[in-house]
C-alpha cells in the first residue's frame, strides 16, 4: 500500500459514508465538496483507498484518479485514488 501513498503532504480520506436510508439525497456529495474545498484552498493532494470498485465513479466525479489496485492474499482488492488540488 505504501507505494501508492503520495510522498508530499496530502489529505487522507479514511472513510466516507451515508446511511443507506439517506442515499440519493446528495449527502455524500456535500461531504466530499466540504472537504475538497479546503484541500484546494491549501493546495494539498487528496488521497483515498476505495474498498469497493462500484464507488470509483463517485470519486472520479470529484477529480480522483485511480492509481492502482492492491491485492493481498485472499483479501478483497483495494483501489488507491489520488486527486490533485484545483
C-alpha positions as CSV (number, residue, x, y, z in Angstrom):
1,X,0.0,0.0,0.0
2,X,2.9,2.3,0.8
3,X,3.9,2.5,-2.9
4,X,0.7,4.3,-3.8
5,X,0.6,6.9,-0.9
6,X,1.9,10.3,-2.1
7,X,5.2,11.3,-0.5
8,X,4.3,15.0,-0.5
9,X,1.9,16.4,2.2
10,X,-1.6,15.3,1.4
11,X,-5.1,14.8,2.9
12,X,-6.0,11.2,3.5
13,X,-9.7,10.3,3.4
14,X,-10.0,7.3,5.7
15,X,-13.7,6.8,5.0
16,X,-16.9,8.5,4.0
17,X,-20.4,7.0,4.5
18,X,-24.0,7.9,4.4
19,X,-26.8,5.8,6.0
20,X,-28.4,3.7,3.2
21,X,-31.8,5.2,4.1
22,X,-30.4,8.6,3.1
23,X,-28.8,7.6,-0.2
24,X,-29.7,9.8,-3.2
25,X,-30.1,13.0,-1.2
26,X,-26.7,14.5,-2.0
27,X,-25.2,14.0,1.4
28,X,-22.1,12.1,0.1
29,X,-21.6,14.9,-2.4
30,X,-21.9,17.5,0.3
31,X,-19.3,15.8,2.4
32,X,-16.8,15.5,-0.4
33,X,-17.3,19.1,-1.5
34,X,-16.8,20.3,2.0
35,X,-13.5,18.5,2.4
36,X,-12.2,19.2,-1.0
37,X,-12.8,23.0,-0.8
38,X,-10.2,23.2,2.0
39,X,-7.8,20.9,0.2
40,X,-8.0,23.1,-2.9
41,X,-7.6,26.3,-0.9
42,X,-4.5,24.9,0.8
43,X,-3.1,23.3,-2.5
44,X,-3.0,19.8,-1.0
45,X,-3.4,16.5,-2.7
46,X,-6.2,14.3,-1.6
47,X,-5.7,10.5,-1.3
48,X,-8.1,7.6,-0.5
49,X,-8.3,3.9,-0.7
50,X,-11.6,2.7,-2.1
51,X,-12.6,-0.7,-0.9
52,X,-15.4,-1.0,-3.4
53,X,-15.0,-1.0,-7.2
54,X,-18.5,0.4,-7.5
55,X,-17.5,3.6,-5.6
56,X,-14.8,4.6,-8.1
57,X,-17.2,6.5,-10.4
58,X,-18.4,8.6,-7.4
59,X,-14.8,9.6,-6.5
60,X,-13.9,10.2,-10.2
61,X,-16.7,12.8,-10.3
62,X,-14.7,14.9,-7.8
63,X,-11.4,14.5,-9.8
64,X,-9.9,11.5,-8.1
65,X,-7.9,9.2,-10.4
66,X,-7.3,5.5,-9.9
67,X,-3.6,4.9,-9.4
68,X,-3.5,1.2,-8.9
69,X,-5.0,-1.9,-7.5
70,X,-3.8,-3.6,-4.3
71,X,-4.3,-7.3,-3.9
72,X,-3.0,-9.1,-0.8
73,X,-3.7,-12.8,-0.5
74,X,-7.3,-13.7,-0.5
75,X,-8.5,-10.2,0.8
76,X,-10.7,-8.1,-1.4
77,X,-8.8,-5.6,-3.6
78,X,-8.3,-2.0,-2.6
79,X,-8.2,0.8,-5.2
80,X,-5.9,3.7,-4.3
81,X,-7.0,7.1,-5.8
82,X,-5.4,10.5,-5.9
83,X,-6.8,14.0,-6.6
84,X,-4.6,17.0,-7.4
85,X,-5.7,20.4,-6.0
86,X,-7.7,22.7,-8.3
